[in-house]
Amino acid sequence: MAFVKAVKRNAKARVAFVGPSGSGKSYTMLLLARQLAGPSGKIACIDTEHGSLSKYADLFDFDCDEPHITSAQYFIAQLDAAEKAGYAVFCCDSLSHFWMGPGGALEFVDEKAKVGGRGDSFAGWKAFRPHERMMVDRMISSPCHVIVTMRTQTEYVEETNERGKKVRRKIGLKPVQRDGLEYEFDLVGSMDDENTLIIDKTRVMLADGTAPYTGKAFTKPNAKDFAPFVEWLKGSGDAPATIPPPPATPNAIPQKWIDAIGRAKDAADVGKLFKAGSTQGWSLEMMSEYGAMLDARASELQAETPTELGDLQ
């Protein structure tokens, strides 16, 4: 394939706001979302904070979903739905629940670790990584602008104010999400309890060579503060349309593995099958189907004498 001249095209925003509760993440997310969508563009929001986002419905026009499960598959499904419905911006408040909430990463790993009855978290993380990668890849490749918030672990520090009095201040520490996730975004900012946005990471450099966000902090950020970012996203038109590859032919779980699941007599057998299957290099869809079969079998079993599983090499 020949190399071609690089051309800057119109880009979609990938933004994360990180901070403790009450730092202004949700409001700032909606403020930027409306700026990106324009006066009439549609905004779709996942609200995992029990309806707290709707408290801003009198200030911003957006559509909201309040899920009861926060799995990677649900996130992908809702992003797919937003794209098909023509939403300009997709927001998630907060992405941290897809790590620690019902159906999130930690729960997924715990459940997979229990399959073998040994609490093997390594196997659980190995099973989760393809789901996580697909979720991140969908965020990066989406035709929507994507903005997320992430909670931080909270700590209080004692400081001396301008009057010489001791005061306690809430600070945010490590984001409640996978380490390194911030590298996937174009703009990442930390917020504190005084609603100050401190830019942690930025790719923004304007045509005149200025970097309007590098090392900057914005107190109670407004639309004007985000104007350079919106301008930076503009290029010389949209990227040319590409012909998508034909859909892959679904792969079926080999019959001998299905038969082995049927022969499993206890949790140890199910655990062996899970570990053996994870080494086969199957697609995410196949592993999801295989895991569902194992889960179904595990729920049926009572403690019985282990049986020979046969040769699965």
Secondary structure as GFF3:
##gff-version 3
##sequence-region A 1 313
A	DSSP	beta_strand	14	19	.	.	.	ID=ss1
A	DSSP	alpha_helix	25	37	.	.	.	ID=ss2
A	DSSP	beta_strand	43	47	.	.	.	ID=ss3
A	DSSP	three_ten_helix	52	56	.	.	.	ID=ss4
A	DSSP	beta_strand	63	65	.	.	.	ID=ss5
A	DSSP	alpha_helix	72	84	.	.	.	ID=ss6
A	DSSP	beta_strand	89	93	.	.	.	ID=ss7
A	DSSP	alpha_helix	97	100	.	.	.	ID=ss8
A	DSSP	alpha_helix	105	115	.	.	.	ID=ss9
A	DSSP	alpha_helix	121	141	.	.	.	ID=ss10
A	DSSP	beta_strand	145	160	.	.	.	ID=ss11
A	DSSP	beta_strand	166	175	.	.	.	ID=ss12
A	DSSP	three_ten_helix	181	184	.	.	.	ID=ss13
A	DSSP	beta_strand	187	191	.	.	.	ID=ss14
A	DSSP	beta_strand	196	202	.	.	.	ID=ss15
A	DSSP	beta_strand	217	219	.	.	.	ID=ss16
A	DSSP	alpha_helix	223	232	.	.	.	ID=ss17
A	DSSP	alpha_helix	255	263	.	.	.	ID=ss18
A	DSSP	alpha_helix	267	277	.	.	.	ID=ss19
A	DSSP	alpha_helix	284	300	.	.	.	ID=ss20
###
